[in-house]
Amino acid sequence: MKKSILAFFLLTLIGCVGYVVLNRGPDVAYEKMVQAKVTQYVQKQYGKAQIVEVRPAYSDTDESKERRHRIAVKLKAYKQDQYMLYRLKKNKVIELGLTETLPIPKQ
């Protein structure tokens, strides 16, 4: 009896941990929503003609979903390989600053 309860507990624990680990990847729908809001924000700030590239810059080192999903925007005024990072905080767009290193997207 004790062995079966212990086995059930361990299987449940392993299942929960596996679910959390597998569920931590990029949320495609949320990422598209963030990208649309950031693009709209940048177009208001700088104009549509100034945008060269908009791409996701997912960072799996952060705990919060809002912090993990970042968007990198390259404008004509920036040097080569320079991107401005943006993310959402309580549904508002926040500038994180310029960067020259972006995370490699997972395939």
N, C-alpha and C positions, 0 to 999 in steps of 0.2 A: 504494500500500500504506500509506504513512504517513498519507495523508489519511483513509483508511477507518478506521484505528486511532484517529486523533485524533477523527473523527466519532463512533465507537462510545464512546470515553471521555467525550466531551462529553454525548452522549445519556444515558449511564449516570449521570453526575454530575447532570444536570438532573433525571432521574427520581428519584434519591435525595433531592435537595433538595426537590423537589415533594412527595414522600411525607412527609418530615419536617414540612413546612409544613402540609400538609393533615391530618396526624395529630395536630396540636397542639390541636385543638378539644376541647370538653367530652366526656368519656367518660360517656355516659348511665348505663350500668350501674354504674360506679364511683360516680357522683354519687348515685344512689339508695341504694347501700350506705352511703355516708357519711351521707346524710340520715337513714337509719334508725338508725344508731348514735348520731348526735347527738341525735335525738329521744328515743331511749331514755335517754340520759345525762341530758338536761334534765328528763325526766319523773321520774327518780330524784332529782335535785337539788331541783327546785322543785315537782313535782306536775303532773299532767296538766291540772288546771284553770287553772294559771297561764299556759299557752302560748296566745298569741294567733295567731301566725303562724310558720311555718317555711318558708324558701325558700332556693334556691341563690344563692350570691354568687360565681360563677366569676370568677377574676382571671387573665387571660392574660399578665400581666406576669412571673409567677414561672416558674422553670425546672422545678421538681419538680412531679410530678402531685399529690402530697399537699398541696403549698402552693397549687396553683391551685384545687383543689376545696374551697371554703369553704361553710359553711352559716350563714345568718343566722336568728336566733331572736328573736322579739319576745315579751316577757312583759308581763303586766298592770302590773307595777311600773315599767316603763320609760316615759319620756316618748314623745310622738308622734314617729314617725320615728327612734326609737332601737332598734338591734338589737345583740345580742351575737353576735360572730362565733366560729365553731368550725371546727376542721379535725382531721384525723387525723394522728398521727405514730406510726409503727410500730404501727398498729392501735389506738391509744389516743386518746381525744378530748382536745383541748387548747383552752382558751379563749384567744382572741386579743384580746378587749377589746370595748368598746362602740364603735359607729360610728353616724353619722347619714347617711352617704353609701354607697349600695350601687351596684355596677356594674349597668348596664342589661343585662338578659339578651339574648343574641343570638337572633334568630328563625330 
